């Protein structure tokens, strides 16, 4: 099997299940131990946090799967940045030369994008950044300036939608740039995804054959370097699980996390937790995501 450039215990073949249920369900392989309990616990989390919670979790070795509102759509927010980086790798880079290309931009460009902890640094504004550095900043630091620069190279937000369609994702769509895409109104039909679909798409990119082995390895490294999920998946999952993920945050309390975790025995677990609330001024709710991740770890290990 092709190495991903991470320890062998973190690798396995993709074995994602298909379909997603509106109601909470657990596949028969996990039902005996977790089914009704997981459903009740997720419903209780929704009630306690006054949120709408969407969940997809799949252990690619055991086949255990948890779904809760997994085919309902939610605001995507910065979860798209992994997709943009994957599109750059597949569609714009051939032999590493495009990743080495240095992109110039202004401080105003970063400000208009909603800021960027990496692109906004004085030395980076002065010298520009390579495409590879922009991908790393967008995925690992959720840098908005970097994300918009990647979208500019791709031809705009709809390039992410086209990329998703090309890998069999018929739901995920990106329509706007940072920071407008984070408005997250409940009635909006743009900039959306569903837990089941985005989870399977991430699985195809990291564990499947949607990307070449080299590109898969690079994308995985960026995800493993993520710095923004310390109070989300990283807090809820066991500390001995490896984690490569991407967060997203927007108005209406939208708080997301999607990625791949590896259990100590090497089983990859695909995880997607999307949340939103009815109040446009509601703050992000990281404890809800962390508690959901803890439930999934118990059900899917």
Helices and strands as residue ranges (DSSP letters): G 8-10, E 25-26, H 28-49, E 52-59, E 65-68, E 73-75, G 77-79, H 80-87, I 88-92, E 102-103, H 107-112, H 122-127, E 129-130, H 131-140, H 144-154, H 158-166, G 180-182, E 192-194, H 195-206, H 213-224, H 233-236, E 242-249, E 255-262, E 268-276, H 286-300
